[in-house]
Amino acid sequence: MKNGFLVFLVSLVVLGGSWCGFVLAPVLQLGGQKQTTILNSSDLYPVGRPGMANQGLQVYRANGCAACHTEQVQQDGVACDVVLTSAGKTPLAVTNAISSLKLTGLDKGTADAAVDKINAAGGKAEIHITATGPDISRGWGLRHSVAEDFLYDDPVQLGSVRIGPDLADVGTRRPDANWQLLHLYAPQSVVNGSAMPPFRYLFRVQKIGGEPSPDALNLPKAFTPPAGYEVVPTAQAEELAAYLLSLQADVPLHDAPFTQPLAVSKP
Ligand code: HEC
């Protein structure tokens, strides 16, 4: 072939270029990712999933949950609210300053300027940050997902299809392991008309011998097994429920700040 060497050279540059773009660049960018600290605190984030939850990640993967669920909350931006914390010794001047200002739904620059004006009038104010966007308003999380959220996950289960809700923060939203088990065994027993398929093979239907098992599911009437039988979760179901409870992306970070609402603030 006359141009053999040229073809080889062009292929090398093209393939090498895409390897650098798709493999090398992400590794350089995120490969050395470390724990970070929670905003305004010295606590480290994240702190690995407990053993059972870690095994649950493998059950999640093996059952293809990521075919219908994502674990990545997205965010369009932030809205800042200016909150007066003290009117100081010149309340009239502070009231006058406030009356000419817009205090909610601001961008960071305008909010900073409003705080400066209130401070200049002798009062004290602080900025409360709320993340905004369709995922946030659906209640799927308080902030967008960041690389640290997945630091200890192998493999990461980002998912790309949303037939069901995003699960990045489902442990905060549904913190009850029994609810999770009932939902896995019979989604419609806890969510009316649920379109999620049941995962019955993660449970055993067994004859009650003497005392009923303390782990037996407390199912609503329409879903109970025949008289004399009970439904108990297998180890895999317990692990999966532990994993779902461990999905909590509810702390503010430097690259994803928000002001914690009092109801979910951690001690
Ligand atoms: C065929 C698609 C599909 C698959 C596969 C699927 N789900 Fe779902 N899932 C849904 C739908 C639809 C909903 C919403 C209705 C509901 O809450 O039951 C849902 C809801 C959920 C919820 C409740 C979320 C909330 O915000 O209340 C959890 C938890 C959940 N799924 C976990 C799982 C797990 C774990 C697996 C794998 C074992 C799985 N799902 C597999 C479709 C699916």
Residues whose N, C-alpha, C, O or C-beta is under 5 A from the ligand:
A	BS01	HEC	N63 G64 C65 C68 I163 G164 P165 V170 P187 V191 S194 A195 M196 P197 F199
